[in-house]
Amino acid sequence: MAAAAKEVDMKKMELMKEVRAHQVAIGELNNLPPSRAAYQKTCNIFFRKDIKSAVASQQKQLDIAKGKLQKLDQA
């Protein structure tokens, strides 16, 4: 039982780190001028995107991570 609780706590910590990383990335992208391009990593490849699409992608990943965190909190 204690091992399972410890594993859940570790997953929560990892998800909280992921959420924070996405929040920081969104903040940094919002501070860039709109004319500048951003590079987004997908697997091992970097793709050049405009700021709006990069922010939208980070927001989507943030929402997914928050949803996983809520599921762990409810369990």
mmCIF file of the N, C-alpha and C atoms, coordinates in Angstrom:
data_MODEL
# 
_entry.id   MODEL 
# 
loop_
_atom_site.group_PDB 
_atom_site.id 
_atom_site.type_symbol 
_atom_site.label_atom_id 
_atom_site.label_alt_id 
_atom_site.label_comp_id 
_atom_site.label_asym_id 
_atom_site.label_entity_id 
_atom_site.label_seq_id 
_atom_site.pdbx_PDB_ins_code 
_atom_site.Cartn_x 
_atom_site.Cartn_y 
_atom_site.Cartn_z 
_atom_site.occupancy 
_atom_site.B_iso_or_equiv 
_atom_site.pdbx_formal_charge 
_atom_site.auth_seq_id 
_atom_site.auth_comp_id 
_atom_site.auth_asym_id 
_atom_site.auth_atom_id 
_atom_site.pdbx_PDB_model_num 
ATOM 1   N N  . MET A 1 1  ? 0.823  -1.187 0.000   1.00 0.00 ? 1  MET A N  1 
ATOM 2   C CA . MET A 1 1  ? 0.000  0.000  0.000   1.00 0.00 ? 1  MET A CA 1 
ATOM 3   C C  . MET A 1 1  ? 0.866  1.249  0.000   1.00 0.00 ? 1  MET A C  1 
ATOM 4   N N  . ALA A 1 2  ? 1.897  1.271  0.809   1.00 0.00 ? 2  ALA A N  1 
ATOM 5   C CA . ALA A 1 2  ? 2.764  2.445  0.904   1.00 0.00 ? 2  ALA A CA 1 
ATOM 6   C C  . ALA A 1 2  ? 3.519  2.671  -0.398  1.00 0.00 ? 2  ALA A C  1 
ATOM 7   N N  . ALA A 1 3  ? 3.889  1.580  -1.071  1.00 0.00 ? 3  ALA A N  1 
ATOM 8   C CA . ALA A 1 3  ? 4.602  1.707  -2.343  1.00 0.00 ? 3  ALA A CA 1 
ATOM 9   C C  . ALA A 1 3  ? 3.699  2.317  -3.406  1.00 0.00 ? 3  ALA A C  1 
ATOM 10  N N  . ALA A 1 4  ? 2.431  1.942  -3.402  1.00 0.00 ? 4  ALA A N  1 
ATOM 11  C CA . ALA A 1 4  ? 1.484  2.493  -4.371  1.00 0.00 ? 4  ALA A CA 1 
ATOM 12  C C  . ALA A 1 4  ? 1.256  3.982  -4.123  1.00 0.00 ? 4  ALA A C  1 
ATOM 13  N N  . ALA A 1 5  ? 1.163  4.363  -2.853  1.00 0.00 ? 5  ALA A N  1 
ATOM 14  C CA . ALA A 1 5  ? 0.975  5.781  -2.515  1.00 0.00 ? 5  ALA A CA 1 
ATOM 15  C C  . ALA A 1 5  ? 2.201  6.591  -2.903  1.00 0.00 ? 5  ALA A C  1 
ATOM 16  N N  . LYS A 1 6  ? 3.370  6.005  -2.708  1.00 0.00 ? 6  LYS A N  1 
ATOM 17  C CA . LYS A 1 6  ? 4.609  6.698  -3.073  1.00 0.00 ? 6  LYS A CA 1 
ATOM 18  C C  . LYS A 1 6  ? 4.691  6.878  -4.589  1.00 0.00 ? 6  LYS A C  1 
ATOM 19  N N  . GLU A 1 7  ? 4.261  5.872  -5.326  1.00 0.00 ? 7  GLU A N  1 
ATOM 20  C CA . GLU A 1 7  ? 4.274  5.947  -6.790  1.00 0.00 ? 7  GLU A CA 1 
ATOM 21  C C  . GLU A 1 7  ? 3.320  7.035  -7.279  1.00 0.00 ? 7  GLU A C  1 
ATOM 22  N N  . VAL A 1 8  ? 2.148  7.139  -6.659  1.00 0.00 ? 8  VAL A N  1 
ATOM 23  C CA . VAL A 1 8  ? 1.180  8.173  -7.028  1.00 0.00 ? 8  VAL A CA 1 
ATOM 24  C C  . VAL A 1 8  ? 1.753  9.556  -6.739  1.00 0.00 ? 8  VAL A C  1 
ATOM 25  N N  . ASP A 1 9  ? 2.421  9.695  -5.590  1.00 0.00 ? 9  ASP A N  1 
ATOM 26  C CA . ASP A 1 9  ? 3.047  10.974 -5.245  1.00 0.00 ? 9  ASP A CA 1 
ATOM 27  C C  . ASP A 1 9  ? 4.129  11.354 -6.247  1.00 0.00 ? 9  ASP A C  1 
ATOM 28  N N  . MET A 1 10 ? 4.909  10.366 -6.697  1.00 0.00 ? 10 MET A N  1 
ATOM 29  C CA . MET A 1 10 ? 5.956  10.634 -7.688  1.00 0.00 ? 10 MET A CA 1 
ATOM 30  C C  . MET A 1 10 ? 5.345  11.074 -9.015  1.00 0.00 ? 10 MET A C  1 
ATOM 31  N N  . LYS A 1 11 ? 4.246  10.421 -9.415  1.00 0.00 ? 11 LYS A N  1 
ATOM 32  C CA . LYS A 1 11 ? 3.571  10.812 -10.654 1.00 0.00 ? 11 LYS A CA 1 
ATOM 33  C C  . LYS A 1 11 ? 3.020  12.226 -10.540 1.00 0.00 ? 11 LYS A C  1 
ATOM 34  N N  . LYS A 1 12 ? 2.463  12.560 -9.369  1.00 0.00 ? 12 LYS A N  1 
ATOM 35  C CA . LYS A 1 12 ? 1.941  13.913 -9.155  1.00 0.00 ? 12 LYS A CA 1 
ATOM 36  C C  . LYS A 1 12 ? 3.047  14.949 -9.268  1.00 0.00 ? 12 LYS A C  1 
ATOM 37  N N  . MET A 1 13 ? 4.203  14.652 -8.672  1.00 0.00 ? 13 MET A N  1 
ATOM 38  C CA . MET A 1 13 ? 5.326  15.586 -8.738  1.00 0.00 ? 13 MET A CA 1 
ATOM 39  C C  . MET A 1 13 ? 5.798  15.780 -10.169 1.00 0.00 ? 13 MET A C  1 
ATOM 40  N N  . GLU A 1 14 ? 5.879  14.691 -10.931 1.00 0.00 ? 14 GLU A N  1 
ATOM 41  C CA . GLU A 1 14 ? 6.300  14.778 -12.326 1.00 0.00 ? 14 GLU A CA 1 
ATOM 42  C C  . GLU A 1 14 ? 5.300  15.598 -13.142 1.00 0.00 ? 14 GLU A C  1 
ATOM 43  N N  . LEU A 1 15 ? 4.005  15.371 -12.903 1.00 0.00 ? 15 LEU A N  1 
ATOM 44  C CA . LEU A 1 15 ? 2.988  16.128 -13.620 1.00 0.00 ? 15 LEU A CA 1 
ATOM 45  C C  . LEU A 1 15 ? 3.007  17.603 -13.226 1.00 0.00 ? 15 LEU A C  1 
ATOM 46  N N  . MET A 1 16 ? 3.271  17.893 -11.968 1.00 0.00 ? 16 MET A N  1 
ATOM 47  C CA . MET A 1 16 ? 3.354  19.288 -11.540 1.00 0.00 ? 16 MET A CA 1 
ATOM 48  C C  . MET A 1 16 ? 4.554  19.982 -12.187 1.00 0.00 ? 16 MET A C  1 
ATOM 49  N N  . LYS A 1 17 ? 5.668  19.274 -12.326 1.00 0.00 ? 17 LYS A N  1 
ATOM 50  C CA . LYS A 1 17 ? 6.830  19.822 -13.029 1.00 0.00 ? 17 LYS A CA 1 
ATOM 51  C C  . LYS A 1 17 ? 6.497  20.082 -14.493 1.00 0.00 ? 17 LYS A C  1 
ATOM 52  N N  . GLU A 1 18 ? 5.780  19.145 -15.109 1.00 0.00 ? 18 GLU A N  1 
ATOM 53  C CA . GLU A 1 18 ? 5.389  19.295 -16.507 1.00 0.00 ? 18 GLU A CA 1 
ATOM 54  C C  . GLU A 1 18 ? 4.455  20.487 -16.690 1.00 0.00 ? 18 GLU A C  1 
ATOM 55  N N  . VAL A 1 19 ? 3.485  20.629 -15.783 1.00 0.00 ? 19 VAL A N  1 
ATOM 56  C CA . VAL A 1 19 ? 2.556  21.761 -15.841 1.00 0.00 ? 19 VAL A CA 1 
ATOM 57  C C  . VAL A 1 19 ? 3.321  23.070 -15.732 1.00 0.00 ? 19 VAL A C  1 
ATOM 58  N N  . ARG A 1 20 ? 4.240  23.127 -14.788 1.00 0.00 ? 20 ARG A N  1 
ATOM 59  C CA . ARG A 1 20 ? 5.025  24.353 -14.594 1.00 0.00 ? 20 ARG A CA 1 
ATOM 60  C C  . ARG A 1 20 ? 5.885  24.662 -15.821 1.00 0.00 ? 20 ARG A C  1 
ATOM 61  N N  . ALA A 1 21 ? 6.467  23.636 -16.428 1.00 0.00 ? 21 ALA A N  1 
ATOM 62  C CA . ALA A 1 21 ? 7.289  23.836 -17.625 1.00 0.00 ? 21 ALA A CA 1 
ATOM 63  C C  . ALA A 1 21 ? 6.456  24.398 -18.776 1.00 0.00 ? 21 ALA A C  1 
ATOM 64  N N  . HIS A 1 22 ? 5.235  23.892 -18.934 1.00 0.00 ? 22 HIS A N  1 
ATOM 65  C CA . HIS A 1 22 ? 4.370  24.402 -19.999 1.00 0.00 ? 22 HIS A CA 1 
ATOM 66  C C  . HIS A 1 22 ? 3.939  25.839 -19.707 1.00 0.00 ? 22 HIS A C  1 
ATOM 67  N N  . GLN A 1 23 ? 3.684  26.157 -18.444 1.00 0.00 ? 23 GLN A N  1 
ATOM 68  C CA . GLN A 1 23 ? 3.309  27.525 -18.075 1.00 0.00 ? 23 GLN A CA 1 
ATOM 69  C C  . GLN A 1 23 ? 4.455  28.495 -18.365 1.00 0.00 ? 23 GLN A C  1 
ATOM 70  N N  . VAL A 1 24 ? 5.669  28.094 -18.051 1.00 0.00 ? 24 VAL A N  1 
ATOM 71  C CA . VAL A 1 24 ? 6.840  28.938 -18.316 1.00 0.00 ? 24 VAL A CA 1 
ATOM 72  C C  . VAL A 1 24 ? 7.029  29.111 -19.818 1.00 0.00 ? 24 VAL A C  1 
ATOM 73  N N  . ALA A 1 25 ? 6.868  28.031 -20.574 1.00 0.00 ? 25 ALA A N  1 
ATOM 74  C CA . ALA A 1 25 ? 7.028  28.111 -22.025 1.00 0.00 ? 25 ALA A CA 1 
ATOM 75  C C  . ALA A 1 25 ? 6.000  29.063 -22.637 1.00 0.00 ? 25 ALA A C  1 
ATOM 76  N N  . ILE A 1 26 ? 4.767  29.005 -22.168 1.00 0.00 ? 26 ILE A N  1 
ATOM 77  C CA . ILE A 1 26 ? 3.721  29.907 -22.674 1.00 0.00 ? 26 ILE A CA 1 
ATOM 78  C C  . ILE A 1 26 ? 4.073  31.344 -22.342 1.00 0.00 ? 26 ILE A C  1 
ATOM 79  N N  . GLY A 1 27 ? 4.530  31.585 -21.126 1.00 0.00 ? 27 GLY A N  1 
ATOM 80  C CA . GLY A 1 27 ? 4.923  32.933 -20.730 1.00 0.00 ? 27 GLY A CA 1 
ATOM 81  C C  . GLY A 1 27 ? 6.062  33.471 -21.581 1.00 0.00 ? 27 GLY A C  1 
ATOM 82  N N  . GLU A 1 28 ? 7.057  32.629 -21.842 1.00 0.00 ? 28 GLU A N  1 
ATOM 83  C CA . GLU A 1 28 ? 8.189  33.056 -22.663 1.00 0.00 ? 28 GLU A CA 1 
ATOM 84  C C  . GLU A 1 28 ? 7.761  33.311 -24.100 1.00 0.00 ? 28 GLU A C  1 
ATOM 85  N N  . LEU A 1 29 ? 6.902  32.454 -24.634 1.00 0.00 ? 29 LEU A N  1 
ATOM 86  C CA . LEU A 1 29 ? 6.439  32.652 -26.009 1.00 0.00 ? 29 LEU A CA 1 
ATOM 87  C C  . LEU A 1 29 ? 5.606  33.920 -26.143 1.00 0.00 ? 29 LEU A C  1 
ATOM 88  N N  . ASN A 1 30 ? 4.826  34.237 -25.122 1.00 0.00 ? 30 ASN A N  1 
ATOM 89  C CA . ASN A 1 30 ? 4.007  35.450 -25.168 1.00 0.00 ? 30 ASN A CA 1 
ATOM 90  C C  . ASN A 1 30 ? 4.851  36.717 -25.128 1.00 0.00 ? 30 ASN A C  1 
ATOM 91  N N  . ASN A 1 31 ? 6.089  36.626 -24.636 1.00 0.00 ? 31 ASN A N  1 
ATOM 92  C CA . ASN A 1 31 ? 6.960  37.790 -24.579 1.00 0.00 ? 31 ASN A CA 1 
ATOM 93  C C  . ASN A 1 31 ? 7.761  38.010 -25.861 1.00 0.00 ? 31 ASN A C  1 
ATOM 94  N N  . LEU A 1 32 ? 7.690  37.070 -26.782 1.00 0.00 ? 32 LEU A N  1 
ATOM 95  C CA . LEU A 1 32 ? 8.396  37.235 -28.050 1.00 0.00 ? 32 LEU A CA 1 
ATOM 96  C C  . LEU A 1 32 ? 7.575  38.100 -29.003 1.00 0.00 ? 32 LEU A C  1 
ATOM 97  N N  . PRO A 1 33 ? 8.243  38.856 -29.870 1.00 0.00 ? 33 PRO A N  1 
ATOM 98  C CA . PRO A 1 33 ? 7.494  39.635 -30.854 1.00 0.00 ? 33 PRO A CA 1 
ATOM 99  C C  . PRO A 1 33 ? 6.788  38.700 -31.848 1.00 0.00 ? 33 PRO A C  1 
ATOM 100 N N  . PRO A 1 34 ? 5.596  39.077 -32.322 1.00 0.00 ? 34 PRO A N  1 
ATOM 101 C CA . PRO A 1 34 ? 4.832  38.189 -33.210 1.00 0.00 ? 34 PRO A CA 1 
ATOM 102 C C  . PRO A 1 34 ? 5.532  37.893 -34.537 1.00 0.00 ? 34 PRO A C  1 
ATOM 103 N N  . SER A 1 35 ? 6.448  38.743 -34.947 1.00 0.00 ? 35 SER A N  1 
ATOM 104 C CA . SER A 1 35 ? 7.132  38.528 -36.224 1.00 0.00 ? 35 SER A CA 1 
ATOM 105 C C  . SER A 1 35 ? 8.213  37.456 -36.122 1.00 0.00 ? 35 SER A C  1 
ATOM 106 N N  . ARG A 1 36 ? 8.568  37.086 -34.921 1.00 0.00 ? 36 ARG A N  1 
ATOM 107 C CA . ARG A 1 36 ? 9.626  36.104 -34.718 1.00 0.00 ? 36 ARG A CA 1 
ATOM 108 C C  . ARG A 1 36 ? 9.069  34.687 -34.775 1.00 0.00 ? 36 ARG A C  1 
ATOM 109 N N  . ALA A 1 37 ? 9.851  33.771 -35.310 1.00 0.00 ? 37 ALA A N  1 
ATOM 110 C CA . ALA A 1 37 ? 9.442  32.368 -35.380 1.00 0.00 ? 37 ALA A CA 1 
ATOM 111 C C  . ALA A 1 37 ? 9.952  31.632 -34.147 1.00 0.00 ? 37 ALA A C  1 
ATOM 112 N N  . ALA A 1 38 ? 9.292  30.547 -33.824 1.00 0.00 ? 38 ALA A N  1 
ATOM 113 C CA . ALA A 1 38 ? 9.708  29.703 -32.711 1.00 0.00 ? 38 ALA A CA 1 
ATOM 114 C C  . ALA A 1 38 ? 9.939  28.295 -33.238 1.00 0.00 ? 38 ALA A C  1 
ATOM 115 N N  . TYR A 1 39 ? 10.778 27.570 -32.545 1.00 0.00 ? 39 TYR A N  1 
ATOM 116 C CA . TYR A 1 39 ? 11.038 26.187 -32.916 1.00 0.00 ? 39 TYR A CA 1 
ATOM 117 C C  . TYR A 1 39 ? 10.426 25.293 -31.851 1.00 0.00 ? 39 TYR A C  1 
ATOM 118 N N  . GLN A 1 40 ? 9.633  24.334 -32.329 1.00 0.00 ? 40 GLN A N  1 
ATOM 119 C CA . GLN A 1 40 ? 8.959  23.429 -31.412 1.00 0.00 ? 40 GLN A CA 1 
ATOM 120 C C  . GLN A 1 40 ? 9.447  22.015 -31.669 1.00 0.00 ? 40 GLN A C  1 
ATOM 121 N N  . LYS A 1 41 ? 9.811  21.328 -30.600 1.00 0.00 ? 41 LYS A N  1 
ATOM 122 C CA . LYS A 1 41 ? 10.335 19.972 -30.724 1.00 0.00 ? 41 LYS A CA 1 
ATOM 123 C C  . LYS A 1 41 ? 9.193  18.969 -30.695 1.00 0.00 ? 41 LYS A C  1 
ATOM 124 N N  . THR A 1 42 ? 9.160  18.135 -31.711 1.00 0.00 ? 42 THR A N  1 
ATOM 125 C CA . THR A 1 42 ? 8.220  17.031 -31.783 1.00 0.00 ? 42 THR A CA 1 
ATOM 126 C C  . THR A 1 42 ? 9.056  15.775 -31.989 1.00 0.00 ? 42 THR A C  1 
ATOM 127 N N  . CYS A 1 43 ? 9.047  14.909 -31.018 1.00 0.00 ? 43 CYS A N  1 
ATOM 128 C CA . CYS A 1 43 ? 9.941  13.743 -30.975 1.00 0.00 ? 43 CYS A CA 1 
ATOM 129 C C  . CYS A 1 43 ? 11.376 14.249 -30.976 1.00 0.00 ? 43 CYS A C  1 
ATOM 130 N N  . ASN A 1 44 ? 12.150 13.926 -32.005 1.00 0.00 ? 44 ASN A N  1 
ATOM 131 C CA . ASN A 1 44 ? 13.538 14.376 -32.075 1.00 0.00 ? 44 ASN A CA 1 
ATOM 132 C C  . ASN A 1 44 ? 13.748 15.420 -33.160 1.00 0.00 ? 44 ASN A C  1 
ATOM 133 N N  . ILE A 1 45 ? 12.677 15.981 -33.693 1.00 0.00 ? 45 ILE A N  1 
ATOM 134 C CA . ILE A 1 45 ? 12.762 16.930 -34.798 1.00 0.00 ? 45 ILE A CA 1 
ATOM 135 C C  . ILE A 1 45 ? 12.209 18.276 -34.346 1.00 0.00 ? 45 ILE A C  1 
ATOM 136 N N  . PHE A 1 46 ? 12.898 19.353 -34.726 1.00 0.00 ? 46 PHE A N  1 
ATOM 137 C CA . PHE A 1 46 ? 12.425 20.698 -34.433 1.00 0.00 ? 46 PHE A CA 1 
ATOM 138 C C  . PHE A 1 46 ? 11.705 21.251 -35.653 1.00 0.00 ? 46 PHE A C  1 
ATOM 139 N N  . PHE A 1 47 ? 10.528 21.839 -35.436 1.00 0.00 ? 47 PHE A N  1 
ATOM 140 C CA . PHE A 1 47 ? 9.744  22.438 -36.502 1.00 0.00 ? 47 PHE A CA 1 
ATOM 141 C C  . PHE A 1 47 ? 9.627  23.931 -36.257 1.00 0.00 ? 47 PHE A C  1 
ATOM 142 N N  . ARG A 1 48 ? 9.755  24.702 -37.312 1.00 0.00 ? 48 ARG A N  1 
ATOM 143 C CA . ARG A 1 48 ? 9.622  26.154 -37.203 1.00 0.00 ? 48 ARG A CA 1 
ATOM 144 C C  . ARG A 1 48 ? 8.137  26.501 -37.284 1.00 0.00 ? 48 ARG A C  1 
ATOM 145 N N  . LYS A 1 49 ? 7.649  27.255 -36.300 1.00 0.00 ? 49 LYS A N  1 
ATOM 146 C CA . LYS A 1 49 ? 6.236  27.633 -36.242 1.00 0.00 ? 49 LYS A CA 1 
ATOM 147 C C  . LYS A 1 49 ? 6.126  29.091 -35.870 1.00 0.00 ? 49 LYS A C  1 
ATOM 148 N N  . ASP A 1 50 ? 4.960  29.663 -36.132 1.00 0.00 ? 50 ASP A N  1 
ATOM 149 C CA . ASP A 1 50 ? 4.742  31.026 -35.659 1.00 0.00 ? 50 ASP A CA 1 
ATOM 150 C C  . ASP A 1 50 ? 4.379  30.979 -34.178 1.00 0.00 ? 50 ASP A C  1 
ATOM 151 N N  . ILE A 1 51 ? 4.418  32.122 -33.530 1.00 0.00 ? 51 ILE A N  1 
ATOM 152 C CA . ILE A 1 51 ? 4.232  32.199 -32.079 1.00 0.00 ? 51 ILE A CA 1 
ATOM 153 C C  . ILE A 1 51 ? 2.846  31.703 -31.670 1.00 0.00 ? 51 ILE A C  1 
ATOM 154 N N  . LYS A 1 52 ? 1.814  32.085 -32.433 1.00 0.00 ? 52 LYS A N  1 
ATOM 155 C CA . LYS A 1 52 ? 0.446  31.704 -32.057 1.00 0.00 ? 52 LYS A CA 1 
ATOM 156 C C  . LYS A 1 52 ? 0.260  30.196 -32.037 1.00 0.00 ? 52 LYS A C  1 
ATOM 157 N N  . SER A 1 53 ? 0.763  29.508 -33.050 1.00 0.00 ? 53 SER A N  1 
ATOM 158 C CA . SER A 1 53 ? 0.585  28.054 -33.087 1.00 0.00 ? 53 SER A CA 1 
ATOM 159 C C  . SER A 1 53 ? 1.430  27.368 -32.016 1.00 0.00 ? 53 SER A C  1 
ATOM 160 N N  . ALA A 1 54 ? 2.604  27.931 -31.703 1.00 0.00 ? 54 ALA A N  1 
ATOM 161 C CA . ALA A 1 54 ? 3.432  27.358 -30.642 1.00 0.00 ? 54 ALA A CA 1 
ATOM 162 C C  . ALA A 1 54 ? 2.743  27.515 -29.284 1.00 0.00 ? 54 ALA A C  1 
ATOM 163 N N  . VAL A 1 55 ? 2.131  28.682 -29.044 1.00 0.00 ? 55 VAL A N  1 
ATOM 164 C CA . VAL A 1 55 ? 1.404  28.909 -27.785 1.00 0.00 ? 55 VAL A CA 1 
ATOM 165 C C  . VAL A 1 55 ? 0.205  27.974 -27.708 1.00 0.00 ? 55 VAL A C  1 
ATOM 166 N N  . ALA A 1 56 ? -0.512 27.817 -28.820 1.00 0.00 ? 56 ALA A N  1 
ATOM 167 C CA . ALA A 1 56 ? -1.676 26.934 -28.831 1.00 0.00 ? 56 ALA A CA 1 
ATOM 168 C C  . ALA A 1 56 ? -1.271 25.488 -28.533 1.00 0.00 ? 56 ALA A C  1 
ATOM 169 N N  . SER A 1 57 ? -0.158 25.060 -29.076 1.00 0.00 ? 57 SER A N  1 
ATOM 170 C CA . SER A 1 57 ? 0.324  23.703 -28.823 1.00 0.00 ? 57 SER A CA 1 
ATOM 171 C C  . SER A 1 57 ? 0.718  23.522 -27.357 1.00 0.00 ? 57 SER A C  1 
ATOM 172 N N  . GLN A 1 58 ? 1.413  24.509 -26.800 1.00 0.00 ? 58 GLN A N  1 
ATOM 173 C CA . GLN A 1 58 ? 1.795  24.437 -25.387 1.00 0.00 ? 58 GLN A CA 1 
ATOM 174 C C  . GLN A 1 58 ? 0.565  24.449 -24.483 1.00 0.00 ? 58 GLN A C  1 
ATOM 175 N N  . GLN A 1 59 ? -0.444 25.239 -24.854 1.00 0.00 ? 59 GLN A N  1 
ATOM 176 C CA . GLN A 1 59 ? -1.673 25.303 -24.064 1.00 0.00 ? 59 GLN A CA 1 
ATOM 177 C C  . GLN A 1 59 ? -2.394 23.959 -24.089 1.00 0.00 ? 59 GLN A C  1 
ATOM 178 N N  . LYS A 1 60 ? -2.396 23.314 -25.247 1.00 0.00 ? 60 LYS A N  1 
ATOM 179 C CA . LYS A 1 60 ? -3.028 22.004 -25.361 1.00 0.00 ? 60 LYS A CA 1 
ATOM 180 C C  . LYS A 1 60 ? -2.312 20.983 -24.477 1.00 0.00 ? 60 LYS A C  1 
ATOM 181 N N  . GLN A 1 61 ? -0.981 20.995 -24.507 1.00 0.00 ? 61 GLN A N  1 
ATOM 182 C CA . GLN A 1 61 ? -0.210 20.081 -23.666 1.00 0.00 ? 61 GLN A CA 1 
ATOM 183 C C  . GLN A 1 61 ? -0.406 20.385 -22.183 1.00 0.00 ? 61 GLN A C  1 
ATOM 184 N N  . LEU A 1 62 ? -0.540 21.670 -21.852 1.00 0.00 ? 62 LEU A N  1 
ATOM 185 C CA . LEU A 1 62 ? -0.799 22.075 -20.473 1.00 0.00 ? 62 LEU A CA 1 
ATOM 186 C C  . LEU A 1 62 ? -2.152 21.541 -20.003 1.00 0.00 ? 62 LEU A C  1 
ATOM 187 N N  . ASP A 1 63 ? -3.168 21.666 -20.840 1.00 0.00 ? 63 ASP A N  1 
ATOM 188 C CA . ASP A 1 63 ? -4.500 21.170 -20.480 1.00 0.00 ? 63 ASP A CA 1 
ATOM 189 C C  . ASP A 1 63 ? -4.495 19.655 -20.278 1.00 0.00 ? 63 ASP A C  1 
ATOM 190 N N  . ILE A 1 64 ? -3.757 18.945 -21.115 1.00 0.00 ? 64 ILE A N  1 
ATOM 191 C CA . ILE A 1 64 ? -3.665 17.488 -20.979 1.00 0.00 ? 64 ILE A CA 1 
ATOM 192 C C  . ILE A 1 64 ? -2.999 17.119 -19.651 1.00 0.00 ? 64 ILE A C  1 
ATOM 193 N N  . ALA A 1 65 ? -1.904 17.803 -19.327 1.00 0.00 ? 65 ALA A N  1 
ATOM 194 C CA . ALA A 1 65 ? -1.188 17.520 -18.078 1.00 0.00 ? 65 ALA A CA 1 
ATOM 195 C C  . ALA A 1 65 ? -2.057 17.843 -16.868 1.00 0.00 ? 65 ALA A C  1 
ATOM 196 N N  . LYS A 1 66 ? -2.798 18.953 -16.923 1.00 0.00 ? 66 LYS A N  1 
ATOM 197 C CA . LYS A 1 66 ? -3.693 19.303 -15.811 1.00 0.00 ? 66 LYS A CA 1 
ATOM 198 C C  . LYS A 1 66 ? -4.800 18.265 -15.656 1.00 0.00 ? 66 LYS A C  1 
ATOM 199 N N  . GLY A 1 67 ? -5.310 17.744 -16.765 1.00 0.00 ? 67 GLY A N  1 
ATOM 200 C CA . GLY A 1 67 ? -6.333 16.714 -16.700 1.00 0.00 ? 67 GLY A CA 1 
ATOM 201 C C  . GLY A 1 67 ? -5.812 15.441 -16.049 1.00 0.00 ? 67 GLY A C  1 
ATOM 202 N N  . LYS A 1 68 ? -4.588 15.061 -16.391 1.00 0.00 ? 68 LYS A N  1 
ATOM 203 C CA . LYS A 1 68 ? -3.985 13.876 -15.764 1.00 0.00 ? 68 LYS A CA 1 
ATOM 204 C C  . LYS A 1 68 ? -3.794 14.101 -14.265 1.00 0.00 ? 68 LYS A C  1 
ATOM 205 N N  . LEU A 1 69 ? -3.384 15.298 -13.906 1.00 0.00 ? 69 LEU A N  1 
ATOM 206 C CA . LEU A 1 69 ? -3.172 15.615 -12.487 1.00 0.00 ? 69 LEU A CA 1 
ATOM 207 C C  . LEU A 1 69 ? -4.484 15.559 -11.716 1.00 0.00 ? 69 LEU A C  1 
ATOM 208 N N  . GLN A 1 70 ? -5.566 16.058 -12.313 1.00 0.00 ? 70 GLN A N  1 
ATOM 209 C CA . GLN A 1 70 ? -6.869 15.997 -11.657 1.00 0.00 ? 70 GLN A CA 1 
ATOM 210 C C  . GLN A 1 70 ? -7.340 14.564 -11.478 1.00 0.00 ? 70 GLN A C  1 
ATOM 211 N N  . LYS A 1 71 ? -7.068 13.715 -12.472 1.00 0.00 ? 71 LYS A N  1 
ATOM 212 C CA . LYS A 1 71 ? -7.451 12.306 -12.347 1.00 0.00 ? 71 LYS A CA 1 
ATOM 213 C C  . LYS A 1 71 ? -6.715 11.635 -11.195 1.00 0.00 ? 71 LYS A C  1 
ATOM 214 N N  . LEU A 1 72 ? -5.425 11.976 -11.039 1.00 0.00 ? 72 LEU A N  1 
ATOM 215 C CA . LEU A 1 72 ? -4.660 11.400 -9.921  1.00 0.00 ? 72 LEU A CA 1 
ATOM 216 C C  . LEU A 1 72 ? -5.176 11.924 -8.580  1.00 0.00 ? 72 LEU A C  1 
ATOM 217 N N  . ASP A 1 73 ? -5.580 13.178 -8.531  1.00 0.00 ? 73 ASP A N  1 
ATOM 218 C CA . ASP A 1 73 ? -6.098 13.746 -7.290  1.00 0.00 ? 73 ASP A CA 1 
ATOM 219 C C  . ASP A 1 73 ? -7.432 13.109 -6.896  1.00 0.00 ? 73 ASP A C  1 
ATOM 220 N N  . GLN A 1 74 ? -8.238 12.751 -7.884  1.00 0.00 ? 74 GLN A N  1 
ATOM 221 C CA . GLN A 1 74 ? -9.546 12.151 -7.611  1.00 0.00 ? 74 GLN A CA 1 
ATOM 222 C C  . GLN A 1 74 ? -9.411 10.686 -7.200  1.00 0.00 ? 74 GLN A C  1 
ATOM 223 N N  . ALA A 1 75 ? -8.350 10.050 -7.644  1.00 0.00 ? 75 ALA A N  1 
ATOM 224 C CA . ALA A 1 75 ? -8.186 8.609  -7.349  1.00 0.00 ? 75 ALA A CA 1 
ATOM 225 C C  . ALA A 1 75 ? -7.729 8.362  -5.937  1.00 0.00 ? 75 ALA A C  1 
# 
